[in-house]
């Protein structure tokens, strides 16, 4: 199951460098490509806003 970024995203960038497969793209609210996500949870652990959850 892939992770998703909720509307609580502050676009701080903390999650981008933590993703080992580059599944996160920048924007006003960042997005995770569900086809690339390997469900490792590194992004969720790195998010200071708690804005990343399992889809």
N, C-alpha and C positions, 0 to 999 in steps of 0.2 A: 504494500500500500504506500503510495507516494505521500509526500508532505505537501501542504499548501500554506500560503501566506495570507493572513486575514487583513481586514481593513485597519487593524491596529498597527500596521507596519509604519515605521517612521522613516523608512528609506535611509537608514544610517549606514548600511553596507557591512555590518558585522557578520552577516551570514555568507556573503559572497566568497570570501577567502576560505571559509570552512568547508564548502562543498567540493568533495573530491572529484566530481564528474562535471562540474561547470553547468549544473542544471538551473541555476538561478540567474534571471535577467533583471537588469535595473529598470526603474521607472518610478512614477509617483508612489506606487505600491509595487514592490518587487514581486516577481512571479517565478514559480518553480515549474519547469517542464516535467509533467508527470511521466512522460516516456523516457526521460533521462534519469530521473530520480531513482536512487538505489535504496531508499528507505533506511539510510544510516542514522539519521537524527542529529547529525553534527550541526546543521543549520539551526534546529530548534534549541539545542543547547547553547548556541552562541547568541541567540536573539535576546537583547536586553528588555524588549517590550513584551515578550511572550506571545508574539504574533504569528508563530509558526506551529502548526498542528498537523496531525495525520489527517489525510483526506478521507 
